[in-house]
Amino acid sequence: MNLKYRNFMLAGAFCLLVSACAIFGKKSGSSSADQRKFIDPANMDLSVKPGDDFFEYANGNWIKQNTIPAKETRWGSFNILRQENTNKLLGLLNDVSKNSYPQGSLEQRVGDLYSSAMDTVTIEKLGYDPIKGDLNRIDSIASIGDVVNEIVFERTHGEGSPLFSFGVGQDAKFATKHIVQIGQGGTSLPDRDYYLKSDARTKKVQEAYRKYVITLFTLTGASDDLAAKNAATIFNIEAALAKAQLSRVALRDPNITYNKFSVADFSKTTSNLNWSALLPALKVPGQDTLIVEEPAFFKAEDGLLTATPIDDWKVYLKWNILKGSASALSSAFVKANFVFSSALSGQKVQTPRNERMSGLVDGSLGELLGQLYVAKYFTPAAKEYMVNLVNNLKITLGERIQNLTWMSDVTKARALKKLNAFTVKIGYPDKWQNYDGLSIDRTDYRGNLKRVSVWKYNFMVNEINKPIDKTRWGMTPPTVNAYYNPENNEIVFPAGILQFPFFDFGADDAVNYGGIGAVIGHEMTHGFDDEGRQYDADGTLRDWWTKDDADKFKTRADQVVAQYNAFTILDTVHVNGKLTLGENLADLGGINIAYAAFKKTKEGQSHKKINGFTPDQRFFLSWAQVWRGSQRPESAAQRILTDPHSPEQFRTNAPITNMDAWYKAFDIQPGDKMYKAPEDRTKVW
C-alpha cells in the first residue's frame, strides 16, 4: 500500500440519538441479537480476568479451538472474512470464465485473465520460455549506460522496478498538481534490516534468500557454482542499497521525504543518472522539477553504479526479471517462490492456485471484478448505514475536538475545518476505472500480466499534466480494509469490510459501534495522527498548528510510543512504538470516538443485558473480537520489522487501558495487570 494511505483502518447542528434499528432500517422479522450471538461467551475464556488480559478474556477459547490453517500465516476475524470474500470472488470468476463474451467487455477480460492464470498445462509446457528473451537481452549489456537503459526498459515494459522507486503522484505541498517522485528501492527482502542485522532469525532469512536465488538461476540452466556466485553478487549489491536507505520510522515523516529539486540540479549530484535524459525515457518529458524521497540514497546508488562491475549488474538485472516472474512460470519456479516466502512467513502449505489467482485478478483488474462483486453482494442499505454512521462519528469527533483541554481555540478551529472537509467514500467508486485499451488474451498468462503492468504504468505517467482526480480509489471493492489518504483528506471504506464482525444489520448498536464504528473512528483519527496532522484541510503538507499545541500533542504521542515500546512478542522482540505510532493513535482515537457516538444511541443509553453482558461490555467485547486471532512466529517476527500496525493483542488491550469507561464496564481495579492509574491514562483525541 502506498505510504500516503493510512489504513486500518462538524457537519450538521445535531447528533443522531436514535438506535441502529431506526437509522438503518432493520427488516421486520430479522433475527434479534438474543437469537444470534454476536457476542458469544463460548468464544471467551472466562477464567481470565478482563483486567489482566482483555484479549484472552474476550477471545481465548476461540483461539484455543481454531488452529491456523496450513495455508495461512495467521488466522482470525480478518482472515475469515477475507476467505469468505475470496469464495465469493471465485464464484464470480468461475461463472465468467466459462462463458463467451464480446472482446473487450468487462466479463471477457476478467474471465479470460482468470482462465489464462488457471491454464497450468500451458504454463507448465512453457517453463521459463516467457522470460528467455529478457535474459538474453541483458547478456548484451556492455556499459553503465546500457545498465541504465535496461533499468528504464524493464520499468516501462512491465518487468519490474530495479534500483529505485519511481512514480507520478500528488505534490504534497501543492496538492492540486502531479509531480514526478523518486525514492529508495532496489532490494528484494522485506526490510533493510534483513541485510544489516546478523541475529539468528535474520541469518535464517538470509540463508533462505540465498537458496532461493540459487534455485531460480539453476532452473534457467546455470551451474550450481555460478548460481551460488550470482547469489553472493546479488546480496552484496542489495546490502549496499539497504545501507543507504532510510528506516521505516524515518519514512513516516512526510517532511523528511519531501525534497524538491530542479531536474538539472539533481542530475548534477548523480553523474551516472542524468534525470534530464532519464525522465523522457521514462515517459515523462518536459519536467523541470521532481521530488526525491532520500537524496543521499541516490548519491550512494550513483557511486555503486561505477564501483560495481558490469557483469555483476547483468546478474542483478537478470535477478529482477527472475524474481518478478517466478510466480507466473512453471511449477518448479512457483515452488521455489513458495519455499522462500514460507521461510519469511511460516506458512505450511501453499494457498490453492484458484485462491491465489482470484487475488491476482482483483489486484490486476480490481475495478472490473469489483463491478461484478458489488452488483451481487453490496446493498444500498449497507451504504445508507455507513453514511449515517460516518456522519454520527464526524459530529462526535467535532465535539471531542471542541472539548479538548490541551488545544488552543486557534488550532481547534483549524482542526474542525479539516474534519468538516473530509471526503467520505463508501463501498465502491462513483466512477469506475474500465482500463480502456487493455487487451486480455485467454491463452497468454505471462503476456497478460505484462500488458496489465504496462497499461498501469502508462496510465500513471499520463497523469502528469492532468488535474488530480479525487474520485479514484486506492483499494478495490472486495478489500477487507479501509484507509485515510491525507493528500485528498478522504476516508475510504470498501464494500468488503462492511460485514460481520464489523457490521451486521441484525446486531445491536454495541456490536456495530465497537466494530465498524471503531474502524470509521480509526480512519478519521488518521487525519490527526502524527503523520496525518501535518496535512491541512486541502490535503496540503502545511503546518497549521501553534507551536504550543504541537508540543502538547507530541507529549501525548510520546506516551503512546512508550506504552507500545514496552510490549514484546516471541519473548524478547519489542514492538516498535515509533513505527506503529500512527496506527496506535488511530486505534486509541477510533475506539474513543466510536464509544462516545455509541453512547448517543438509545441502546447506548440503556442498561439492558444481552447474553449476560451490558451494552458497554458488548461494545468493548465487539472491539476485541475484531482483533481475534493468532499468527505464526515467523510472520510475527517479520511484521514487527515491516508492519506499521501493532500485533492484534496489543491493538485490543492498549487503547482500552486509557479509557475510563472500560474500567467501569468490567470493574477493573488496582492490582489487575492492565490497570493504569487515572492520571496515567493517555488522552489525545
C-alpha positions in Angstrom: 0.0 0.0 0.0 1.2 3.5 -0.8 2.6 5.0 2.3 0.4 8.1 1.8 -2.6 5.9 2.5 -3.0 5.3 6.2 -5.1 2.2 6.7 -6.9 0.1 9.3 -8.1 1.3 9.4 -18.6 19.4 12.0 -21.3 18.6 9.6 -24.8 19.4 10.9 -26.1 21.0 14.1 -27.5 18.0 15.9 -26.5 14.5 16.9 -28.1 11.2 15.9 -29.7 10.0 19.1 -31.7 7.0 17.8 -30.8 3.4 17.6 -29.4 1.4 14.7 -32.8 -0.2 14.1 -34.3 3.2 13.4 -31.4 4.7 11.5 -30.6 1.7 9.3 -33.9 0.1 8.8 -33.6 -3.4 10.1 -36.2 -5.5 8.3 -39.1 -6.7 10.4 -38.6 -10.3 11.3 -34.8 -10.2 11.3 -33.1 -12.2 13.9 -32.6 -10.5 17.2 -29.3 -10.2 18.9 -30.5 -12.7 21.5 -31.1 -15.3 18.8 -27.8 -14.6 17.0 -24.9 -14.5 19.5 -22.9 -11.6 18.0 -21.0 -11.8 21.3 -20.7 -15.5 22.2 -19.5 -16.4 25.6 -18.3 -19.8 24.2 -15.5 -17.9 22.4 -14.3 -16.3 25.6 -12.0 -17.5 28.3 -13.9 -16.6 31.4 -11.2 -17.9 33.7 -9.1 -14.9 32.7 -9.8 -11.7 34.5 -10.8 -9.0 32.0 -8.4 -6.6 33.8 -5.4 -9.0 33.4 -5.6 -9.7 29.6 -8.8 -8.5 27.9 -7.7 -10.0 24.6 -7.6 -13.5 26.1 -10.7 -12.9 28.2 -12.7 -12.0 25.1 -11.1 -14.4 22.6 -9.2 -17.1 24.5 -11.4 -20.1 23.9 -11.9 -19.2 20.2 -8.1 -19.1 19.7 -7.6 -22.4 21.5 -10.3 -24.1 19.3 -9.2 -22.6 16.0 -5.7 -23.5 14.9 -4.1 -21.6 12.0 -4.9 -23.4 8.7 -1.8 -24.7 7.0 -2.3 -22.3 4.1 -2.4 -19.3 6.3 0.2 -17.3 8.3 -2.3 -16.0 10.8 -6.0 -16.7 11.5 -8.7 -14.6 12.9 -11.6 -12.3 12.2 -10.0 -10.5 9.2 -8.8 -13.8 7.7 -12.2 -15.4 8.0 -13.9 -12.5 6.3 -11.2 -12.4 3.6 -11.7 -16.1 2.9 -15.5 -15.5 2.6 -14.8 -12.8 0.1 -12.4 -15.0 -1.8 -15.1 -17.6 -2.1 -17.5 -15.0 -3.5 -14.9 -13.9 -6.0 -14.2 -17.4 -7.1 -17.9 -17.9 -7.7 -17.9 -14.8 -9.9 -14.7 -15.8 -11.7 -15.8 -19.4 -12.4 -19.0 -18.0 -13.9 -17.4 -15.5 -16.3 -14.5 -17.7 -17.3 -16.8 -20.5 -18.5 -18.7 -18.3 -21.0 -18.0 -16.3 -24.1 -18.4 -12.5 -24.0 -17.7 -9.7 -26.5 -14.0 -8.9 -26.9 -13.0 -6.1 -24.6 -16.0 -6.4 -22.4 -15.7 -6.4 -18.6 -16.7 -10.1 -18.4 -14.3 -11.2 -21.2 -11.3 -9.5 -19.7 -12.0 -10.7 -16.1 -12.9 -14.2 -17.2 -10.0 -14.6 -19.7 -7.4 -13.3 -17.2 -8.5 -15.9 -14.7 -8.7 -18.6 -17.3 -5.2 -17.9 -18.5 -4.0 -17.9 -14.9 -5.6 -21.3 -14.3 -4.3 -22.9 -17.5 -1.5 -24.7 -15.8 -1.0 -27.2 -18.7 0.2 -24.4 -21.0 2.1 -22.6 -18.2 4.0 -25.9 -17.4 4.9 -26.5 -21.1 6.4 -23.1 -21.4 8.7 -23.5 -18.5 10.8 -20.3 -18.4 10.4 -19.6 -22.2 8.4 -16.4 -21.5 11.5 -14.7 -20.0 14.3 -16.2 -22.1 14.2 -13.2 -24.4 14.6 -10.8 -21.4 17.6 -12.8 -20.0 19.3 -12.9 -23.5 18.8 -9.1 -23.9 20.6 -8.5 -20.6 23.6 -10.5 -21.9 24.3 -7.8 -24.4 24.9 -5.1 -21.8 28.4 -3.7 -22.1 28.5 -0.3 -20.2 26.9 1.6 -17.4 24.8 3.4 -20.0 23.5 0.1 -21.1 22.7 -0.8 -17.4 20.7 2.4 -17.0 18.9 1.8 -20.3 17.9 -1.7 -19.2 16.6 -0.3 -15.9 14.4 2.1 -17.9 13.3 -0.7 -20.3 12.3 -3.1 -17.5 10.3 -0.4 -15.8 8.4 0.8 -18.9 7.8 -2.7 -20.2 6.2 -4.3 -17.2 9.2 -6.2 -16.0 9.8 -4.7 -12.5 11.4 -1.7 -10.9 15.1 -2.3 -10.3 17.4 0.1 -8.3 14.9 2.8 -7.2 11.2 3.6 -7.0 9.6 5.9 -9.5 6.1 7.3 -9.8 3.8 10.2 -10.7 1.7 11.4 -7.8 0.3 14.4 -6.0 2.8 17.1 -4.9 2.3 17.1 -1.1 2.8 20.8 -0.8 0.9 21.7 -4.0 -1.9 19.0 -3.7 -3.7 20.1 -6.9 -0.7 19.1 -9.1 1.0 15.9 -10.1 4.8 15.7 -10.0 7.5 13.0 -10.6 8.6 11.3 -7.4 11.6 9.0 -7.0 12.7 7.1 -3.9 14.8 4.4 -2.5 14.4 0.8 -3.6 16.3 -2.0 -5.4 16.2 -4.6 -2.6 14.3 -7.9 -2.5 13.9 -8.7 1.2 11.0 -7.0 3.1 13.2 -4.6 5.1 16.7 -3.1 5.1 17.3 -4.8 8.5 17.3 -8.2 6.8 20.6 -7.1 5.2 22.1 -5.2 8.0 21.5 -7.4 11.1 23.1 -10.7 12.0 20.9 -12.2 14.7 19.8 -15.8 14.3 16.3 -15.0 12.8 17.9 -12.7 10.3 20.6 -15.2 9.3 17.9 -17.8 8.7 16.1 -15.5 6.3 19.3 -14.6 4.5 20.1 -18.3 4.0 16.6 -18.9 2.7 17.1 -16.0 0.3 20.4 -17.3 -0.9 18.9 -20.7 -1.6 16.0 -19.1 -3.5 18.4 -17.1 -5.7 20.4 -20.2 -6.4 17.3 -22.3 -7.2 15.9 -19.8 -9.7 19.3 -19.4 -11.6 19.8 -23.2 -11.8 16.3 -23.6 -13.2 17.4 -21.4 -16.1 20.5 -23.5 -16.7 23.2 -22.0 -14.5 25.6 -24.4 -12.8 25.5 -24.7 -9.1 28.7 -22.8 -8.7 27.6 -20.0 -11.0 24.3 -19.8 -9.3 26.0 -19.5 -5.8 28.3 -16.8 -7.1 25.3 -15.0 -8.5 23.5 -15.2 -5.1 26.5 -13.6 -3.4 26.7 -10.8 -6.0 23.0 -10.0 -5.7 23.1 -9.9 -1.9 26.2 -7.7 -1.9 24.5 -5.2 -4.2 21.3 -5.2 -2.3 23.0 -4.9 1.0 24.8 -1.8 -0.3 21.5 -0.3 -1.3 19.9 -1.2 2.0 22.7 0.5 3.9 21.9 3.7 2.1 18.1 3.5 2.7 16.1 5.4 5.4 14.5 3.4 8.1 10.7 2.8 8.1 10.4 5.1 11.0 12.1 7.9 9.1 9.9 7.3 6.0 6.8 8.0 8.1 7.8 11.7 8.3 6.5 13.4 5.2 8.8 16.4 5.6 11.9 14.2 5.7 10.8 12.5 2.4 9.8 15.8 0.7 12.9 17.1 -1.1 12.1 19.1 -4.2 14.9 19.7 -6.8 15.1 21.1 -10.2 15.8 18.2 -12.6 19.0 19.8 -13.8 20.3 20.4 -10.3 19.6 16.9 -9.1 21.3 15.4 -12.1 24.5 17.2 -11.0 24.5 15.0 -7.9 24.2 11.7 -9.8 26.7 11.7 -12.6 25.5 8.3 -13.9 21.8 9.1 -13.7 21.1 12.0 -15.9 17.5 12.8 -15.0 17.1 15.3 -17.8 17.5 12.3 -20.2 16.0 9.6 -17.9 12.6 11.3 -17.4 11.7 11.5 -21.1 12.9 7.8 -21.4 10.5 7.0 -18.5 7.7 8.7 -20.5 7.5 12.0 -18.5 9.1 14.5 -20.8 9.1 18.3 -20.1 9.5 18.1 -16.4 11.6 20.8 -14.6 11.2 19.6 -11.0 10.9 16.3 -9.1 10.6 15.2 -5.5 13.3 12.9 -4.1 12.5 10.8 -1.1 16.1 10.4 0.1 18.8 12.3 -1.9 21.6 10.6 0.0 20.4 7.2 -1.3 20.7 8.3 -4.9 24.2 9.6 -4.3 25.2 6.3 -2.8 23.5 4.4 -5.6 25.2 6.5 -8.3 28.6 5.6 -6.7 27.6 2.0 -6.6 26.9 2.1 -10.4 30.6 2.8 -11.2 32.0 0.7 -8.3 30.2 -2.5 -9.4 31.5 -4.5 -12.4 29.2 -4.6 -15.4 28.9 -8.3 -15.2 27.6 -8.0 -11.7 24.9 -5.6 -12.9 23.9 -8.1 -15.5 23.4 -10.7 -12.8 21.4 -8.2 -10.7 19.1 -7.2 -13.7 18.5 -10.9 -14.5 17.5 -11.4 -10.9 15.0 -8.6 -11.2 13.4 -10.5 -14.2 13.5 -13.8 -12.4 12.1 -12.8 -9.0 9.3 -10.8 -10.7 8.3 -13.7 -12.9 8.8 -16.7 -10.7 5.2 -17.0 -9.5 3.9 -16.8 -13.1 6.2 -19.5 -14.6 6.1 -23.3 -14.4 5.6 -25.2 -11.1 9.3 -25.5 -10.3 9.6 -21.7 -10.1 6.3 -21.4 -8.2 7.5 -24.0 -5.7 10.8 -22.2 -5.2 9.0 -18.9 -4.7 6.8 -20.5 -2.0 9.6 -22.2 -0.2 11.3 -18.8 0.2 8.1 -17.0 1.2 7.3 -19.7 3.8 10.7 -19.1 5.4 9.6 -15.5 5.9 6.0 -16.2 7.0 5.9 -19.7 8.4 3.1 -20.7 6.0 3.0 -24.5 5.9 1.3 -25.2 2.5 0.8 -23.1 -0.5 -2.5 -21.3 -0.9 -4.6 -23.2 -3.5 -4.0 -21.8 -7.0 -7.5 -20.7 -7.6 -7.4 -18.5 -4.5 -4.1 -17.0 -5.4 -5.4 -16.3 -8.9 -8.6 -14.7 -7.6 -6.3 -12.3 -5.7 -4.3 -11.7 -8.8 -7.3 -10.8 -10.8 -8.5 -8.5 -8.0 -5.1 -6.8 -8.0 -4.9 -6.5 -11.7 -8.4 -5.7 -12.8 -9.9 -4.7 -9.4 -12.5 -2.2 -10.7 -13.8 -4.6 -13.3 -14.1 -7.6 -10.9 -15.3 -5.1 -8.3 -18.3 -4.2 -10.5 -19.4 -7.8 -10.5 -18.8 -8.1 -6.8 -20.8 -5.0 -5.9 -23.7 -5.9 -8.2 -24.2 -9.2 -6.4 -23.0 -8.6 -2.8 -23.3 -4.9 -1.8 -26.7 -3.4 -1.0 -27.8 0.2 -1.0 -29.0 -0.3 2.6 -25.4 -1.0 3.7 -24.2 2.2 2.1 -27.0 4.1 3.8 -26.0 2.6 7.1 -22.4 3.8 6.6 -23.4 7.3 5.5 -25.4 7.8 8.7 -22.8 6.2 10.9 -20.0 8.3 9.4 -22.0 11.5 10.0 -22.6 10.5 13.6 -18.9 9.9 14.2 -17.9 13.1 12.4 -20.2 15.1 14.7 -18.8 13.2 17.7 -15.2 13.8 16.8 -16.0 17.5 16.3 -17.5 17.7 19.8 -14.4 16.0 21.2 -12.1 18.4 19.5 -14.1 21.4 20.8 -13.9 20.0 24.3 -10.1 19.3 24.3 -8.4 20.9 27.3 -4.9 20.8 25.8 -5.6 22.5 22.5 -6.0 26.3 21.8 -9.0 27.7 20.1 -6.9 28.7 17.1 -5.8 25.1 16.4 -9.2 23.7 17.3 -10.8 25.9 14.6 -8.3 24.6 12.0 -8.9 21.0 13.1 -12.6 21.4 12.8 -12.2 22.9 9.4 -10.1 19.8 8.3 -12.7 17.4 9.8 -15.6 19.1 8.0 -13.6 18.9 4.7 -13.3 15.1 4.9 -14.4 13.3 1.8 -16.1 10.0 2.5 -16.1 7.1 0.1 -18.2 4.1 0.8 -18.5 0.7 -0.9 -17.2 1.4 -4.4 -16.2 4.2 -6.7 -18.8 6.5 -8.2 -16.7 6.4 -11.4 -15.3 3.0 -12.4 -11.9 2.5 -14.0 -12.6 0.5 -17.1 -8.9 0.0 -18.2 -9.6 1.3 -21.7 -7.3 -0.1 -24.3 -6.1 -3.0 -22.2 -6.5 -6.4 -24.0 -6.5 -9.7 -22.3 -5.7 -13.0 -24.1 -7.2 -16.2 -22.7 -4.1 -18.2 -23.9 -1.3 -15.9 -22.8 -0.9 -15.6 -19.0 2.5 -14.1 -18.8 1.7 -11.7 -21.6 -1.5 -10.6 -19.8 0.5 -9.8 -16.7 2.9 -7.7 -18.7 0.1 -5.9 -20.5 -1.6 -5.1 -17.3 1.6 -3.8 -15.8 2.4 -1.7 -18.9 -1.2 -0.3 -19.0 -1.0 0.8 -15.4 2.4 2.3 -15.9 1.3 4.3 -18.9 -1.9 5.4 -17.1 0.2 6.7 -14.2 2.7 8.7 -16.3 -0.1 10.1 -18.5 -1.5 11.7 -15.3 1.5 14.1 -15.1 -0.2 17.1 -16.8 -3.8 16.3 -15.8 -5.9 17.6 -12.8 -6.0 15.5 -9.7 -8.9 13.0 -9.9 -10.2 12.7 -6.4 -12.8 10.1 -7.5 -10.0 7.4 -7.6 -9.8 4.7 -5.0 -6.6 3.1 -3.5 -8.4 -0.2 -2.7 -10.7 -2.5 -4.6 -14.3 -3.0 -3.5 -13.9 -6.6 -2.1 -11.0 -5.5 0.1 -11.4 -6.2 3.8 -9.7 -2.9 4.9 -10.1 0.8 5.0 -7.8 3.8 4.6 -7.2 7.5 5.0 -5.4 9.5 2.3 -4.0 12.7 3.7 -3.4 14.4 0.3 -7.1 14.0 -0.6 -8.2 14.3 3.0 -10.5 11.4 2.5 -11.7 8.3 4.4 -12.5 5.2 2.3 -14.4 2.1 3.3 -14.6 -0.7 0.6 -17.6 -2.9 0.5 -15.6 -5.9 1.6 -15.3 -4.7 5.2 -18.9 -3.9 5.7 -19.7 -7.4 7.0 -19.7 -9.1 10.4 -17.8 -8.9 12.7 -17.5 -5.2 11.7 -21.2 -4.7 10.8 -24.4 -6.7 10.7 -27.9 -5.4 10.3 -29.2 -7.8 12.9 -26.7 -6.7 15.5 -27.3 -4.3 18.4 -25.6 -0.9 18.4 -22.9 -2.0 20.8 -21.6 -4.6 18.3 -21.7 -2.3 15.3 -20.2 0.7 17.0 -17.5 -1.5 18.6 -16.8 -2.9 15.1 -17.3 -0.7 12.1 -17.8 2.4 14.3 -14.3 2.0 15.6 -13.0 1.4 12.1 -14.6 4.7 11.0 -13.2 6.5 14.0 -9.8 4.9 13.3 -9.7 6.3 9.8 -10.9 9.7 10.9 -8.1 9.8 13.6 -5.5 9.2 10.9 -6.3 12.7 9.7 -4.9 13.8 13.1 -2.2 11.3 13.9 1.5 12.2 14.0 1.7 12.0 10.2 -1.8 12.9 9.0 -1.9 16.0 11.3 0.8 17.6 9.2 -1.6 18.0 6.2 -4.3 20.7 6.2 -7.9 20.7 5.2 -7.0 20.9 1.5 -4.6 18.0 1.7 -1.5 20.2 1.6 1.6 19.4 3.6 1.5 22.6 5.7 1.9 23.3 9.4 -1.4 24.6 10.8 -0.6 24.0 14.5 0.5 26.6 17.0 3.9 25.6 18.4 2.5 25.1 21.9 -0.3 22.8 20.7 2.2 20.8 18.6 4.4 20.3 21.6 1.4 19.2 23.7 0.4 16.7 21.0 3.9 15.4 20.9 3.9 14.9 24.7 0.8 12.7 24.4 2.1 10.9 21.3 5.4 10.1 23.2 3.3 8.5 25.9 1.7 6.2 23.3 5.2 5.4 21.9 6.4 4.4 25.4 3.3 2.3 26.1 3.8 0.2 23.0 7.6 0.0 23.2 7.1 -1.9 26.4 5.2 -4.8 24.7 7.1 -7.8 23.5 6.3 -10.9 21.3 8.3 -14.1 20.9 9.6 -13.5 24.5 12.2 -10.8 23.6 11.1 -8.9 20.4 9.8 -5.5 21.2 7.0 -3.6 19.4 8.4 -0.5 17.7 6.4 2.3 19.2 7.6 4.9 16.7 6.9 2.7 13.6 3.4 1.9 14.8 2.6 5.3 16.3 0.2 6.4 13.6 -1.9 3.2 13.8 -1.8 3.2 17.6 -3.0 6.8 17.8 -5.8 5.8 15.3 -6.8 2.8 17.4 -6.9 5.0 20.5 -8.9 7.7 18.8 -11.1 5.4 16.9 -12.4 3.5 19.9 -12.9 6.6 21.9 -14.9 8.3 19.1 -16.9 5.2 18.5 -17.7 4.8 22.2 -18.8 8.5 22.5 -21.0 8.1 19.4 -22.4 4.8 20.7 -23.5 6.5 24.0 -25.8 8.8 22.0 -27.9 5.9 20.7 -30.9 4.6 22.5 -29.2 1.2 23.2 -26.0 3.0 24.3 -28.0 4.8 27.0 -29.8 1.6 28.2 -28.6 -1.0 30.7 -30.4 -3.9 29.1 -28.2 -7.0 29.1 -27.9 -9.3 26.1 -26.5 -12.8 26.6 -25.4 -11.6 30.1 -23.5 -8.5 29.0 -24.4 -4.9 29.4 -24.3 -2.6 26.3 -20.9 -1.1 27.4 -19.5 -4.6 27.9 -20.7 -5.7 24.5 -19.1 -2.6 22.9 -15.7 -3.5 24.2 -16.1 -7.2 23.5 -17.1 -6.3 19.9 -13.9 -4.3 19.7 -11.8 -7.2 21.0 -13.4 -9.8 18.7 -12.5 -7.8 15.6 -8.8 -8.4 16.6 -9.4 -12.0 17.5 -6.7 -14.3 16.0 -3.2 -15.8 16.2 -0.2 -15.9 13.9 2.9 -18.0 13.2 6.2 -16.9 14.9 7.9 -16.3 11.5 5.1 -14.0 10.4 5.0 -12.2 13.8 8.8 -11.5 13.6 8.5 -10.2 10.0 5.6 -7.9 10.9 7.4 -6.3 13.8 10.0 -5.1 11.3 7.7 -4.1 8.5 4.2 -3.6 9.6 3.1 -0.1 11.0 0.3 -1.9 12.9 0.9 -3.4 16.3 0.2 -7.1 16.9 -3.5 -7.8 17.5 -3.4 -8.5 21.2 -1.9 -5.0 21.8 -4.3 -3.4 19.4 -7.0 -4.8 21.6 -5.6 -4.2 25.1 -3.5 -1.0 24.9 -6.2 1.6 23.8 -8.8 0.5 26.3 -6.4 0.9 29.2 -6.7 4.6 28.6 -10.5 4.6 28.7 -12.3 5.2 32.0 -15.4 3.6 30.5 -13.7 0.2 30.1 -12.6 0.3 33.8 -16.2 1.0 34.8 -17.7 -1.6 32.5 -15.6 -4.5 33.8 -14.9 -3.3 37.3 -11.1 -3.1 36.7 -9.2 -2.4 39.9 -5.7 -1.6 41.1 -3.8 -4.9 41.1 -5.2 -6.1 37.8 -2.3 -6.5 35.3 -3.7 -4.0 32.7 -4.6 -1.3 35.3 -3.4 2.2 34.8 -4.0 4.9 37.3 -6.4 7.6 36.1 -3.6 10.2 35.9 -1.5 7.9 33.7 -4.2 7.3 31.1 -3.3 8.9 27.8 -5.9 11.2 26.3 -5.4 12.6 22.8 -8.5 12.9 20.7 
